[in-house]
Amino acid sequence: MARYNIDTCAMLVEFNASQWTARKLDRSTSDEVVRDKNAGEKGAARVNKNLLAGRKELEIINQHVGFVRQYVYENTLPWSDSGIRLLPAPSFMLFDSEMTKHHNAFEDLVREFIGIYPTLITAQAMALGDMFKRDEFPSPNELQHKFSFRLNYMPVPAAGDFRVDVGNEAQKELQEKLAKLADERVEFAMRDVKTRLKEHLDRMSDRLAVDAANGTIVTRKFHDSLLDTAHDLCDMVKVLNITNDQTLEDARKALFESINGVDVKELRTNLPVRKDVKASVDAIRSKFSF
């Protein structure tokens, strides 16, 4: 197995965000459902009510958090089952700057939400009807602590830094195991990059296909993101290729060359261009097996 000095070219990043769900178990309604349906067990049904049903203010915060999670996913590599990700060192400055902007935007959205929160409670008294219970809504101060946005950076542990008083032979074995685990994680991370590229190449090939129906040429529809994502992938793969995998880099270059100078309107309306790009994409898929 190849050994990678990953601790010198990357770092670990951990992102966590939490937000109030505005959902509450309604025990009395749950019991009513069980009785009405003649269920034999009391816990056979659980009715969770949305305390802010019909309101979009909280959903805006949820959407922002989802957007940030996607940004982290797209610009980092998988590392551990706990959600810690691997960030290439050259990406740190831009990544940290963008995450600071996202954090500030999160704080602004939470502040705005808490500012109008009392009026939302009043409105929900009518929206929830008999299910409304004022004491189920946290106070503005309590609510503040239900939102958080945390970002931590950590060095990638190196096998040589592993120290424990177990004797030289055992320590050597532990260091070998740690090095092997790190290498396996790096290879898993690189498979993730290749999978992202492969899946989008497959999607491009499918969407750029030209069909024939009753002697008429029919082109398949696609969103602007088909081309935008391809450009984004070319940029991302260049940064995320932490092992300098030449096969991956060659595939990235080939994709870039196939879409460089092509705009989405031309890809939709110019049949020869569309066919050329698809042919190039299919050639990449055929030549480079990930």
N, C-alpha and C positions, 0 to 999 in steps of 0.2 A: 504494500500500500504506500502511496506517495506521502511524503511528509511536507507539510506546509508551515511556513513561519507566519501563521496568520496573526499572531499577537503583535507583529510589527507593522501590519498594513490595514488593520481594521480594529474596531471597537464594538462593544456590545451596547445596545440601547434597549431600554425598557419603557414602554408607554402604557399608561393606565389612565382611564377616564371613567368617572362615575357620574350618574345623574339621577334625579328623582324620577321614578317611574309613574307616579300618580295613580298607582293601582293598589287596591285594597280588597282583601277577602271579605265578602259579605256573608257572614255565617247564617244570618236569619234567612236570607234569600236562598242560600245553598240548601238549608233544611227544607224550605218550601218546595224547591224543585224535587228533592228526594221524596217528599211526601206525595206530591202531585203525580210523580211517575211510578209510585208504588215500589220504589227501590228498597231492597231488604237491608242494605247497609247505610248507616248514617253518613259516612264519608264518600258515598258513591258519586257525588257531584260537588264541584266547587265553583262558586260564582265569584269571579273577580270583577269588581266594578272599576271603571275608569273615572277617577275623580274629576278629570278635566275633559270629559267626553264632549266632543264638538269644538274644542279649542285647539288652535294650531301653535300657540305660543311656545309650549314645551317641545313640540315636535321639531321646531326650528333648531333648538339646541341639540336634540338627538341626531338630526341630520348633519349638523356640523361635526359632531363627534364621529359619526360614520365616515364623513369625508376625510377627517384627520387619520382615522384608522387605515383607510385606503391609501392615503399618502405615505404613511409609514410602511405599509405592506409593499407598495410599488418601489420604494427607494431603499429598502433593506432586504436582507436575506434571512430565511429561517435559521434558528440556532438551537433553541431548546423547546421542550414541550410546555414550559411555563410561559411562553409568549415572548421571551427575550429574543431580540433580532440582532443580526450582524450588520454593522454599518461600515462600508469601506472608508478608510481615513480621508481620502481626497474629497469625499462628499460631506464631511462634517460641517464645514462653515455654512454652506448653502442649506443643508438639512436643518441645522440648529437655528438659522435665521428664519426659515419658513415655519418651523415649529414654534418659535417665539411669536410670530404673527398669528398663528392658529390659537396659541394660548391666550393672547390678548383678545382675540375675537371671541373666544369662549367666555372669558371673564366679562366682556361687554354684554354678551347675550344673556348671561346669568343675571347680571346687574339689572338689565332691562326687565327680565322676567320677574324678578323679585319686586321690582318697583310697581308692577301692575298686578302682582299676585293678590292683594286684598280685594281688588275689584273682580278678579276671576272667581274668587270664593263666593262673592255675592251673586254673580251670574249663575254659578253652578247650583245654587239653592233651587232655582227653577228647573234647570236642565236635568237634575237627578231626581226630582220629585221626592217620593217617600224614601228613597235610598240616601238622601242627603243627610249627613251627620257632620256638624261643624267640627267636632273634636277629632275627626279623621284627617283633617287638614293640619299639617305642621305649621308652627308659627314661622314668620319670615326669618327669624334668627336660626331656628332649627333647619329650615329649608336651605339656608346658606351652606350648611355643613354637608348637605346631601349631594353637592356638586364638587367635583375635583378634577384636576388636570395635572398629571404627574409625568415627568420625563426624566429618566436617569441614564447616565452614561457610565460604563464600566470597562476596564481593560479586559481583553481576552486573556484568560489564564494560560500561562505557559507551563508545560510539563516540568521544566527545570525549576520552577518556583514552588513546587509541591514539597512541603516539609512536614514530616511527622516522625516521632521517635519510635520507629518500629524496627530499626535495624537496617543496615545497608541493603541486604538482599531484598527485603520486603519493600523498602522504599523504591528500589529500582523497578520492581514489578508494578508498583502503583504508578510510577512515572510513565512506564510503558503503556499502562491502561489509559491514563489520562491523555497521552499523546495519540493513541489509537482512537479514543472517543472524539478528540478534537478533529482529527483527520476525517472521520466518518461524518461529522457534522458539516465540515467544509464541503465534502462531496455531496451531501444532501442539499446544502445550500446552492451549489452549482447546478444540481438537477432541477431545482426550482426555477432558476434563470432560464435554463434550456426549455423547460416545460412552458413557461410564459411565452417564449419566442415561438415554439412549435405550435401551440394552440392558436396564436394569432395568425401564423402563416396558414394554418388549416382554415381558419375563418376567412382569410383573404381569398384563398383559392376557391372556396365555396361561393362567396359573395360575388366574385368577379367572373364567375362562369357565365357563359352565353348559351342559352337554350334555343331550341328550334321547335316551334309549334305550328303545325299546318303550313309549313313553308315560310313562317315568319320568325325572324330573329327576336328572341325575348331576353332582355338583360335583367338580372336579379337586382333587387333594391338593396342598398346599404346606407348606413349612416355616415356622416362626416367623420365620426370617430374611427372608422376603419382605417383611414389614412393617417389621421392624427395619432392614433395609438401606435401605428407602425413607426412613425417618426420618434415618438416618445420612447419606444422600445430600443431603437437604435442608439439613442442617447443613454438610456438606462443600462443596457447590456454592456456598453463600453465601460461604465463605472463599476457595475456589479461583477464584472469578470475578474474577481480577486485572485484567481489562480493563473491568469493570463492564458486561458484555454484557447489555443490557436484555432481549433475547429469552430468554436463559438464565435470568435472574432471574425473569422472568414465568412461565416453565415451572416453576421451583423453587417459586414461591409457589403455583401452581396445584396442584402435587403435594402440598405441605404442607396446603393447605386440604382436599384430598380425603381425606387420611388422619388429619387432626387429630381427636383424640377417639375414634378407632376402635381397638379392641383386636383382637388376633389371633383370640380365641375368637369374638367377634361376627362377624368376617369369615368364619369357617368355618361358623357355624351360622345366621346371620341372612341369608337370601337377598336381601331387599330392600337391605340394607346392602352386601352383596357386589356386587350389580348396580349400585348407585349408584357405588361406588368404581371398578368396571371402566369404567363409562360415563365417569367423570371422567378416568381414565387414558387411555382411547381418545381423548377429546377433546383432551387434551394432545398425544398422539402425532399427531393429525390437524392441529392448529393450528400446532405448532412443529416444523418440519423442520430437523434438525441435519445 
